[in-house]
Each structure stands twice: as C-alpha cells, then as structure tokens.
C-alpha cells in the first residue's frame, strides 16, 4: 500500500532544499517571498545557498538537508529549489525508515525525479512531478498552480490528469491498463540503471519527458532503457514533452515516438504537458493510475494525500 502525506493547507510550513545544482541566491529569495505572500511559512535547509562548482555542496550535506525536513514535524511540504544534476548522489545518505514514518509532500521535476522514484521504491511514498521553487513567480500559468493544488489539497478518488485547454492527449497505441506510475526525466531514469536504485518497471506505467537534448541523444537514452528491459513487462507508456529538443538528421520528437515507441506495442498516450514544459500537469509518482488509450484519458485511481 502506498504511503501518502497529509494534505496541504494555507499557513503550512514549506521546507526549501537544494538537492542538485546550485541556484542564484537572488532567485531563491524572490521565490521564497512569493511563497510567503501566498500564506506559507518557509524554512530553508542549510545547503540551500551552497555552491561547489555545478553542485550545491557535498552529497552528504544535501542529503542531510532533505532528512532534516523529513524529521521536522512542522514541515508539511518539501520543495526543492531546482533540479540540475547530482540528486542521485544524495541517495546513499537517506534513511528510508525515517522517511516512511514521516511522509511529506515532495514536488519537483528534472533530476528530482530520481529521488521521487526511489522514495516510492524504498519508502512507498507518493510524491509529485510538479512545481519547483523556481516556478513560484508571476509568469507561471495558473494551470500549473491549479494542477499542483488539485493533487495536494484534498483526498480525491478517480481524479483525471488533464492538459490545458486546446492541448489534447494523443493516443498512439490502444489499450486500457492500470498500474503504479513511475518515471519522469529520461536522462535521470537512465542514470539509475545498474545501480542499487534502478527503477523497477514491471507492471508499471512509465512516464517519460526530456529537455534540451537532440533527438538522436533521446534515441540513445531510450534505446538504453529498452535494452535494459525497462519496457518488456511494463503496463503502458506516457510520453511527455521534449522541451527545446532539436531535430537530428531531420527526425523530430514526434517522428521518434512513431518510429521507436509505438512498435513496443504498449498502450501509449503522448502530448502530456508536464515537467520542463511551459505547462506542468501534476504527475503523482507511485500512485495507482489508469491509462486508457482507447479513450485518451489518464486517471489517478486513489487519493494522493490524506486528511490527517
């Protein structure tokens, strides 16, 4: 049975952590003020402002920041400042028993999805491919905030995941399947292969998105997953956007999907707006979902938060 956090309410405490790459302190401060203006209390991890080259301090210090937020009974929502690289480095420093006993809302995307899949695999915790601290600004579309609040503010059964108006899901392989939802950023997914934190895919519905990689590199990563057996016994596939991904040798992202994903024969829905894209559907990593490619719907079958 999945482990779900308590629903979010105005006035709750948000714990800000930087788990991968560093972020400009000015950006952190302006986004924190935006959160406070929304009515949240905010506390900062000790490594939030750290910078050691392309990392925000040591893996151990970043991992301890995360654990301190799970241990803190006042913190209801853990919000990474950004993704970047290096999140996988904190995994050996996490205490999954403590996390399991203290479920919190945790959101993010990009390299944060490594953490989210591991939290489900080792602590049964449902978390959310959704907003990062950098998204709390005036230019973020209301759809993104609405999606976030819809999955964390109240327990709901049979909640549909929807795109913004005028952006329909596209079904390319028919089928109607249910299973636990895993995946996220393609590069980060591949990085777990061959490690103790490799993501389990049997009977799962896999969501994949990517950003700023040429299509031949997307093919390389996807092919690596395929050869590692990730798609052999999965239940279905959801393809998100490939944001800022250049064509390679005249091949577009959609043509890549037609040529290499469709032939896998798994129920397949594409054009899901999430993660690095301008629009960000809230995707609950670890939740039981239904993928109905016959009707082009994705439905969260169980509550993703509890009342208390």
N, C-alpha and C positions, 0 to 999 in steps of 0.2 A: 504494500500500500504506500502511495506517495506521501511525503511529508510536506505539509503546506504551512505557510506563515500566516500570521494574524493580519486581517485586513488593515489597510492604511486609512488614517483619519487626519483631518486637518489638525495641526498642532503637534503631530507626532515628531519624533526625532529622527533625522536622517544622518547617517554616518558616511562621510566622504572619504574615499580611499583612492590612491593612485597605484594601480597594480602592475602596470607595464611600463609604457613610455612616459616621460615627464610632460607636464603641461605648463604653459606660461602662467606664473602666479597671478598676473593681472586678469587673465581669463578665469582662473579659478575663483578669484574674489568677486568678480562681477556676476558669475553664475550662482555663487553662494548667496549673494544679495537678492538675486531673482527668486531663489527658493525661499528665503526668509520673507520676502514680500508676499509669497503665496501662503504664508502662515505656518511654515515648518520651522522647527528648531533644527539647528545644524551643528554637528561637531566634526572636527577634522582629525584624520589619522596623522600620526607623527611623520609619515613619509610623503604626505600629500604634495609638499613643495620640493621634495628632493630631486636632484638631477645628478646622475653619474653617466655622462655620455648619453646614449639612447635609452637608458633605464632610469627609473625613479628610485635610486638607491639599490641596496642589495636585495636579492630574492628573499632572504630571511626577514629583513625588516619590512618588506612589503607584505609578506605572509603574516607576520605578527600584527601588522595594522589590521588586516582582514579579521584575524582571530579576535583581536580586541573588540571589534564591532559585534561579532557573534556573542562574545561573553557579556557585553554590556546590556543589561536588561532594559535600559531606556531606549536603545536603538531599535526602531521598527523596520527601517529601510536602509539597506547598504547600497550606496550609489557610487560606482567608480567614476573618476573624472574623465577618463578616456580609455581606449584600448592600446593600440600600437603594437609593441612586441614585448615578450618576456613574461607574460602572465603564466605560462606553463612552468616557469622557474619557481613559482611560489608553492606549487602543489605538494612537494615533499615536506613542507613546513606547516601543513594544515592538520588540525585534529578533527577528524570527521565525526568522532563520537560527540565532541562538544557541539559541532555544527548541527548534528542530528537532534540533539537535545534542546537546541536554541534556534529553531527555524526563523529566518528573517526574509523579508522581501529583498531580492537582489536583482538589479536590472543592468542591462548593458548589451553591447554587441561587439563586433570585430573580434579582437583577441580575447575578450571577456568570455566568449562562448566556449573556450577551452575549459575555463573554470566552471561554467554553468553545467556542462555535460558531466564533469567529474563530480560536482555536487550532487547531481541526481544519481550517478552510478555508485557513489560511496556513502551518501547520506540520505538518499531518497528525496532530496529537496527539489521541489519545483521552483524554478526561477524564470526570469523573463528576458527574452531578447527584445529589448525595448530601449528606453532613453538612457543616455549617459549624462553626466553633469554638463558637458559641453552643449547639450541640446536645450538647456533651460535658458532661453533667450527669446527676444521679441520675434525674431524671424522664423521660429519653429511653427509649422502649420498647426492649427487647432486639432486636426485629425490625429496627430501624433500624441498630443496630451489626452485626447478623448480615448484613444486606444489604450494608453497606459492606465488611466484611471478605471477603465472598464474591467480590467482583469485583476486589479489590486484593491478595489474599494468595497467589494461585497462578494460573498459566495454566490455563484451562479452555475446552474447546470445547463448543458446544451447551449453554450454561447458560441455564436458564429464568429469566425475571424473574417473580417471584410476588408476589401480595398477601399480607397477613397472613391467617390462618385466618378463615373466615366472611365474607370480602370478595372475592367472585369478580369476575373481569373480565367485562364485558358487551359482547358483540359486537352491533353495530347494523347494519353493512353487511358482507356476506360477502366473502370473498376471501383469498387466500394469497399474500403478496408478501414479497420481501426487498430490503433496501437499507440505506444508511448512515442512522443515526439522528441527527436534528438537532432543534433547537428548544429548548423549555424554557418560561420565563416569557413569557406573551403580550405584556405591556407592553414588555418588553425586546426581544422579537422585532420588534415593530412599530418600535421606535426605530432599528433598523438600516436601515430602508427608505430608499432614496435616498442612502445613504452608500456609501463605498468598502468598508464592512464588511457590506453587505447579505448576508443568509444565503441561500446557494444551496439551492434546494428540488427541482430536477429529479432525479427518480428516488429521492428521499429519503423516509424515513418520518419524519413530523413529530410530535413530542410537544408538547403544549400544556397548561399549567396557569396558574392565576391566583390572586390573593388580594386580598380586601377591595376589590373593585370591584363596583358594582351591575351587574346582568345587562345593562342597556341599554348600559353602557360596555364590557362584554365583547363585546357585539354590534358596537359601533363599531370596536373594535380588530380583531376577527375579520374584519369586512367590509372594513377597510382592507387586511388581508393578502390577502383574496380578490381585491379589485380590482387589487392589485399583481401578481396572477398566481401567488401562492405555492402555490395548490392545483391549478393547471391540470395540471402534469406531475409532481406528487409521487406516490409509490408508495402511500402509506397514511397514516392518521392515528391517533394515540393521544391520547385526551383524559384528562388527569389531573383532579385535583380543582379546584374553585374555592372555596378556603377562606375562609369568612367573607364570601361574596358574597351580598348581599341580592337578593331578588326585585325586579323592576322591572315595574310595571304588572301584577302578578300572574303574571309569567313567571319560572319557576325556571331554574336552570342546566341541568337535565336536559331541560326543555322547549326551551330554546335549542338544545341539541345536536340534538334531534329535528327542530327546525324549520329550522336553518341549516347544520348539519354533515352530517347524514345525506343531504340532497339532493345533496351534492357527488359521491356515488357512489363514494367511495374506501373500500377496506377500512378498517373503523373498529372499534376497541376502546376502551371507556370504563371509568370507575371505577378507574383505575390510581392507587394510593396513592403519592404521591411529593411531593417538594419542600416546600411550605409546610404540608402536612397533618401531622397527628399522626404518622402512619406514613409512612415515606420509603423507597420502593423505590430501589435504586441504579440509575440510568439512565446507560449509557455513551454520552456524546455523541461521535459519529463512528464508533462501532462498526458492523459489519455485523450486522444483526438480521433475523430472520424474524417477520413479523406474520401469524399465521394466525387470521383472524377466523372461519373455519369451525369451528375447534377452541377458540377463545378462549385462544390461547397467544401469548406473546412470548418469543423465544429469541435469546440472544446467540450468534452463529454462530462467533465467533473468540475467541481469548484477548485479554484487555484489559490484561494485564501479562505481562512476560517473567521468566524465572528469573534472568537476569543481563544 
